[in-house]
Amino acid sequence: MIGALGDVVFVASADTIRTFEDFKRSSSGRWAAHAVLGKKPVSQFIGPDLDKVTFKIRFDVMYGMNPRAELNRLLEMQRSGVAVPLVIGGKALGVNLWVVTDLDQDWNTIDNKGNLLKANANITLQEYA
């Protein structure tokens, strides 16, 4: 097991490939600018902001998956607002849980019966505090 986002397990085995690529994590701080008469504003560090993570998952029937079912599972996660752990390499990422804030679906290949054969999901997570 490579890791997991809640119950979505990232694996690369002889039967199934469900892994991610283009994984990016961003973090920032929250700052306030206080006006001072006749001078530049004074900056104050308020605290850390919520981290964000983006990555892409490719789903392909040739790698033991049902792309439509996989996308529906991610869509349910996004629409329900459920907060889940993100684990990579056996270690939790961040100190909090994560929510799926954005999910973009690319339906790449559909057969002559309307079955989705290949798809990509672009996922954006935000730390849940």
KEPADREN-185196 format. One record per residue: x, y, z of N, C-alpha, C, O, CB in turn. Coordinates in steps of 0.1 Angstrom, whole numbers. Atoms other than C-alpha are relative to their C-alpha. Glycine has a CB too. Example, Ala and Ser with C-alpha at 12.3 -4.5 7.8 and 13.67 -1.06 7.14 Angstrom:
<pts>
PT     n_u     n_v     n_w    ca_u    ca_v    ca_w     c_u     c_v     c_w     o_u     o_v     o_w    cb_u    cb_v    cb_w
PT       9     -12       0     123     -45      78       9      12       0      19      12       7     -10       0      12
PT      -9     -11       0     137     -11      71      -8      11       8      -3      22       9       4       5     -14
</pts>
This chain:
<pts>
PT     n_u     n_v     n_w    ca_u    ca_v    ca_w     c_u     c_v     c_w     o_u     o_v     o_w    cb_u    cb_v    cb_w
PT       8     -12       0       0       0       0       9      12       0      18      14       8     -10       0      12
PT      -8     -13       1      14      34     -10      -6      10      10       2      17      16      -1       6     -15
PT       6      -9      -9     -11      53      11     -15      -1      -2     -20     -10      -8       5      14      -3
PT      14       0       1     -47      62      14      -6      14       2       0      22      10      -7     -10       9
PT       8     -12      -3     -72      91      13     -13      -5       6     -22      -9      -2      -2       9     -12
PT      11       7      -6     -98      78      38      -1     -14      -5       9     -21      -2     -13       7      -5
PT       1      14       4    -110      45      23       4      -2     -15       3     -13     -20     -15      -5       1
PT      -6       1      14     -95      53     -12      15      -4       2      23       5       5      -2      13      -8
PT     -13       5      -2     -64      31     -10       9       2     -13       4      -3     -24       0     -14       5
PT      -9      -1      11     -34      39     -33       8     -12       0      16     -15       9       9      13       1
PT      -7      13       2     -20       6     -46       6      -1     -14       2       5     -23      -9     -11       3
PT      -6       4      13       3      -7     -73       3     -15       1      13     -18       7      12       9      -4
PT      -2      15      -1      -1     -45     -76      -1      -6     -14      -3       1     -24      -9      -6      10
PT       1       7      13      -2     -71    -103     -15       1      -5     -17       0     -17       3     -15       2
PT      15      -1       4     -41     -67    -103      -5      14      -2     -13      16     -10      -8      -7      10
PT       6     -13       0     -47     -31     -97      10      11       1      20      10       9     -10       2      12
PT      -9     -12      -1     -30       3    -102     -10      11       3     -18      15      -5       8       2     -12
PT       7     -12      -4     -46      32     -83      10       8       8      12       6      20     -13      -4       9
PT     -10      -8      -7     -19      57     -75      -1      14      -6      -9      17     -15      14      -5      -2
PT       1     -14       3     -14      94     -78      13       5      -7      23      -1      -7      -3       9      12
PT     -12      -7       6       9     118     -98      -2      14       2     -13      19       5       2      -5     -15
PT       0     -15      -1      17     155     -98      -5       4      14     -13      13      15      -9       6     -11
PT       4      -3     -14      13     156     -60       7      13       4      19      14       4       4     -12      10
PT      -5     -13      -4      17     191     -47      -6       4      14     -18       2      15      -2      11     -10
PT       5      -5     -12      14     205     -12       4      14       2      15      18      -1       5      -9      12
PT      -4     -14      -2      12     242      -4      -5       4      14     -15       0      19      -7       9     -11
PT       3      -5     -13      12     260      29       3      15       0      12      20      -8       8      -7      11
PT      -3     -15      -1      11     297      38      -4       5      14      -9      -3      22      -9       7     -11
PT       3      -6     -13       8     320      67     -11      11      -2     -14      15     -13      12       6       6
PT      10     -11       0     -20     345      76       7      12       6      13      12      17     -13      -5       8
PT      -6     -13      -4      -8     381      79     -11      11       0     -20      11      -8      12       3      -9
PT       9     -12       0     -26     413      89      10      12      -2      21      12       3      -8       1      13
PT      -8     -13       2     -14     448      79      -8      11       8     -19      13       5       1       4     -15
PT       6     -11      -8     -21     475     105       4      13      -4      16      16      -5       4      -3      15
PT      -3     -13       5     -23     510      93       6       9      11       2       8      22     -13       7      -5
PT      -6     -10      -9       0     536     109       1      13      -8       5      14     -19      15      -5       3
PT       1     -14       7      -5     573     101      14       5      -4      23       5       5      -6      10      10
PT     -12      -6       6      23     587      79      11     -10      -1      22      -7      -5       5      10      10
PT     -10      10       1      42     554      79      -5     -12      -8     -17     -13     -11       6      -5      13
PT       5      13       6      41     520      62      -8      -8      10      -6      -7      22      12      -8      -6
PT       7       8      -9      17     495      76       9      -9       8      20     -13       3     -11      -8      -8
PT      -7       9      -9      29     472     104      -6     -14      -3     -18     -16      -2       0       4      15
PT       4      14       3      28     435      95      -1      -8      13       8      -6      22       9      -7     -10
PT       1       9     -11      16     410     121      -4     -14      -5     -13     -16     -12     -11       5      10
PT       3      14       3      17     372     118     -11      -4       9     -10      -4      21      13      -9       2
PT      12       4      -7     -17     359     127       1     -15       3      -4     -20      14     -13       2      -8
PT      -1      14      -2      -9     322     124       1      -8     -14      -1      -1     -24     -11      -6       8
PT      -1       7      13      -6     294      98     -14      -1      -6     -24      -1       1       5     -14       2
PT      13       2       7     -33     290      71      -1     -15      -2       8     -23       1       0       8     -14
PT       2      14       3     -48     257      61       8      -4     -12       9       3     -22     -15      -3      -2
PT      -7       5      11     -26     236      39      -9      -5     -11     -21      -9      -9      10     -12       4
PT       7       5      12     -37     225       4       9     -11      -7      21     -10      -7      -5      11     -10
PT      -7      10       8     -28     194     -16      -8      -2     -13     -20      -2     -13       0     -14       8
PT       6       3      13     -34     187     -53       7     -12      -5      19     -13      -4       0      12      -9
PT      -7      12       8     -28     155     -73     -10      -5     -10     -22      -1     -10       4     -11      10
PT       8       6      11     -41     135    -102       0     -15       2      10     -21       5       5       4     -14
PT       1      15       0     -53      99    -103      -6      -4     -13     -15       2     -19     -10      -5      12
PT       4       5      13     -57      80    -135      -7     -14       3      -2     -22      10      12      -2     -10
PT       8      12      -1     -84      53    -137      -1      -7     -14      -4       0     -24     -14       2       6
PT       0       7      13     -82      26    -164      -5     -14       2       0     -21      11      14       0      -7
PT       5      13      -2    -102      -6    -168      11     -11      -2      10     -22       3     -12      -3     -10
PT     -11       9       3     -70     -23    -181       8      -3      13      16     -12      14       9       6     -11
PT      -7       1     -13     -56     -18    -145      -9      -5      11      -6      -1      23       8      12       3
PT       8       6     -10     -84     -36    -127      -9      10       7     -13       8      19       8      -6      10
PT       9     -10      -6    -107      -6    -121     -12       3      -8     -13       0     -20       8      13       2
PT      12      -5       6    -141       7    -128       1      15       1      -3      21      12     -13      -6       7
PT      -2     -15      -1    -134      44    -136     -12       7       5     -11      17      13       4       5     -13
PT      12      -8      -4    -170      55    -132      -3      -2      15      -6       8      22     -12      -5      -8
PT       2       3     -14    -173      38     -98      10       8       9       7      13      19       0     -15       3
PT     -11      -7      -7    -140      53     -87      -3      15       1      -1      21      12      14      -2      -6
PT       3     -14       0    -150      88     -97     -12       3       8     -13      13      15      -3       5     -15
PT      12      -2      -9    -184      84     -80       4       0      15      -2       7      22     -11     -10      -3
PT      -4       0     -14    -167      75     -48       7      13       4       4      18      15      10     -12       2
PT      -7     -13      -3    -145     106     -49     -10      12       0     -10      21       8      11       3     -11
PT      10     -10       1    -175     127     -59      -9       0      13     -12      11      18      -9      -2     -12
PT       7       1     -13    -194     114     -28       8       6      11       2      13      20      -4     -14       3
PT      -9      -6     -10    -165     124      -7       0      15       0      -1      22      10      15      -5      -2
PT       0     -15       2    -165     159     -21     -13       6       4     -14      16      11       4       4     -15
PT      13      -5      -3    -202     164     -19      -5      -1      14     -13       7      19     -10      -7      -9
PT       4       2     -14    -206     151      16       8       8      10       3      11      21       1     -15       4
PT      -8      -8      -9    -178     172      30       7      -8      11      11      -2      21      -8      11       6
PT      -6       9     -10    -165     142      50      15       3       1      22       5      -9      -2     -15      -3
PT     -14      -3      -2    -131     149      66       7     -14       3       2     -22      11       2       9      13
PT      -7      13       0    -106     119      62      15       2       2      20      13      -2      -4      -8     -12
PT     -14      -1       0     -70     112      69       6      -2     -13       1      -9     -22       6     -10      10
PT      -8       2      12     -44     114      42      13      -6       5      21       0      12       3      13      -8
PT     -12       8      -4     -16      88      46       8      -3     -12       3      -8     -22      -4     -13       8
PT      -9       3      11      14      85      24      12      -7       6      18      -2      15       5      13      -8
PT     -12       8      -6      41      58      31      -2      -3      14       8      -4      21      12       8      -2
PT       2       4     -13      25      48      63       0      12      10      -2       9      22      10     -10       4
PT       0     -12      -9      26      84      78     -11       9      -4     -12      13     -16      14       6      -1
PT      10     -10       3      -2     108      81       6      13      -5      17      17       0      -8       3      13
PT      -4     -13       6       2     140      61      -7      11       8     -19      12       8      -2       1     -15
PT       6     -11      -8      -3     171      83      -4      -4      13      -2     -16      17     -12       6      -8
PT       4       3     -14     -17     173     118     -15      -2       1     -20      -5      11       5      11       9
PT      15       1       0     -54     173     108      -5      -9     -11       3     -15     -18      -5      14      -2
PT       6       7      11     -78     156      85      -1       9     -12       3      20     -12     -14      -5       5
PT       1      -7      13     -85     166      49     -14      -1      -6     -21     -11      -3      11      -5     -10
PT      13       1       8    -116     174      28       3       3     -14      12      10     -18     -10      11       6
PT      -1      -2      14    -120     172      -9      -8      13      -3     -20      13      -2      -5     -12      -8
PT       7     -12       4    -128     208     -20      -3       1     -14     -13       8     -18       9      12       5
PT       2       0      14    -125     204     -57       3     -13      -7      13     -20      -3       8      11      -7
PT      -2      13       8    -128     174     -81      -3       3     -14     -15       6     -18      -9     -11       6
PT       2      -2      14    -123     178    -118       1     -14      -6      11     -21      -4      10      10      -6
PT       0      13       6    -131     147    -139       2       2     -15      -4      10     -22     -13      -7       2
PT      -2       1      14    -117     140    -174      -4     -14      -4       2     -24      -1      15       3      -4
PT       4      13       5    -136     112    -191       7      -1     -14       2       4     -24     -16       0      -2
PT      -9       1      12    -110     102    -217      -5     -10     -10      -5      -7     -22      13      -4       4
PT       4      10      10    -123      70    -233     -13      -7       4     -15     -12      16      11     -11      -1
PT      13       6      -3    -159      57    -235      -2     -10     -12       0      -6     -24     -11      11       1
PT       2      10      10    -168      25    -254     -14       3      -7     -21      12      -4       0     -14       5
PT      12      -2       8    -197      21    -279     -13      -3       8     -24      -2       2       0      -8     -12
PT      12       3      -9    -221      11    -250      -1      11      11     -10      10      20       1     -14       6
PT       1     -10     -10    -214      42    -229       8      -3      12       7       5      22     -14       3       3
PT      -8       3     -12    -190      25    -205      13       9       0      20      10     -10       4     -15       0
PT     -12      -8      -1    -162      47    -192      12      -9       2      12     -17      12      -2      10      12
PT     -12       9      -1    -129      30    -198      12       6       6      20       0      13       3      -5     -14
PT     -12      -7      -5    -103      56    -190      -5      14       5     -13      21      -2      11       1     -10
PT       4     -13      -6    -106      87    -168      11       5       9      19      -2      14     -13       0       8
PT      -9      -7      -9     -85     112    -148      -8       8      10     -19      14       7      10       9      -7
PT       6      -9     -10     -94     129    -116      10       9       5      21       5      10      -7      -9      12
PT      -9     -10      -6     -78     161    -105      -6       4      13     -17      10      14       2      13     -10
PT       6      -1     -13     -83     164     -68       7      11       8      20      12       8       1     -13       8
PT      -5     -10      -9     -78     194     -44      -5      -3      14     -17      -4      16      -4      14      -5
PT       3       2     -14     -77     188      -7       3      12       8      12      20       5       7     -13       6
PT      -3     -11      -9     -78     213      21       0      -6      14      -8     -14      18     -10      12      -1
PT      -1       4     -13     -67     207      56     -12       4       8     -18      15       7      13       6       7
PT      12      -3      -8     -96     204      80       4       2      15       9      -8      21     -11     -12      -1
PT      -4      -3     -14     -90     220     114     -12       1       9     -10       4      21       8      13       1
</pts>
